[in-house]
Amino acid sequence: MCRGVSCSAFLLLSPVAHSNFALESEIFREVYNWDSSRGRVWPESLWPYFKIVHIRDYTVQKDLQPWTRRKFELSPETVRSLSMMPFLSKATIRLESSIPSDLLRALSRAPSLICLEIHQARFDGTFPSTSLPFTTLETLLISTAGFNTMVKQDDIDLGKQAANVASLLTAVSSRLTQLAISGVFISCAFTSIEWPKMRTLSITDHPPTPSIPILDLVAKMPQLRHLQVVYLYHRPGS
């Protein structure tokens, strides 16, 4: 016989209610930012269902001509919402421009974010002046690769980019267990960062410039179990 709170709990867990909740969770678990530049934002009532959010600009639409591509902007409301999604566990970013500082700051405050992937990455913009908590982050990917090819940009401030990437890695190094990073984002500062929980390191795309010995890169990773080094082949003279 049900009594008080126990009875209410039983009703909430009825087969029909459970089935509807499972369906809603599956439909809304993965979302994209399309139309957010027009001031639109996902309804707050749906935020608890979101597990994966993809932030992309027009560069993923390879068939569009330059003059048909819309300028990409993330509305402030969309950015703020990311930090208030209780079960957001993964975010992916694909932008032509440097990652906006307010976007990085909002993601760092997402309470359940475990995995962050930054593709076709560029880091020579304004970097957050405040701390980046990332209290639950375990996996980080930073790559220059796009969906179909490497994204090469000749106007990057390499010095500023190296400093910003080093700041990001320093902010998350105490919690990361997995890191996949293009060698172009590895500077000498990498060797001075402590990685107490790092178990898997993958260095991809290009080797670091200037060259850094592998043993120096992993010297401060006492828990490292898996190391992958996968560089692209470049034909001499190409």
Order of alpha helices (4+ residues) and beta strands (2+ residues): alpha-alpha-beta-beta-alpha-beta-alpha-beta-beta-alpha-beta-beta-alpha-beta
